[in-house]
């Protein structure tokens, strides 16, 4: 996300500079010549005036919002809401599921191979995973195993968090006594899926950014050029 973040910050800074220094010059010309302005031009002039007259207040408000938002995400409730949103964003939600499934399977497999008991392995994995809802699911799995239940049961019930294949392969692994090997296979499969998905995402990001930049520049250009053409036609 470094590349798109840099581009978006650059667009924001350039846009703010144009609204502060370029738009007022054109606005003065339009007012002197009493040119009829389209709605898009009036909107840009409104934003420009708002930014110029309240720059310090808006800047401090933006900084305060960023700081409060960052601090909020560090709380348990904030992290819970963020995890909830991430799981429901199209494409991103599926990627989050695959990443957490791979991490869960990889951690469990490593611990089981090392001779750690299944309940201890689930508890340690719960501490390793960052997503709130996966922590809850792994805690539930620990309790079920302690009561004599199947470790795969929780994974099969939480298809919202774990793909169906995860629970089914774990069930097969338990029945055949090769749970650790099945977990390794699951981890490898979803790690490959995540690698492929992130490569596709990086390929898509650039043209999407170009479209966004083009749309923003086009909107600004049309809004500023249209009154100019009207003025020339009147002359």
PyMOL commands that set and color helices and strands:
alter all, ss='L'
color gray80, all
select helices_A, chain A and resi 2-33+39-53+55-73+76-88+92-113+118-128+132-146+151-157+164-176+179-234
alter helices_A, ss='H'
color red, helices_A
deselect
rebuild
show_as cartoon
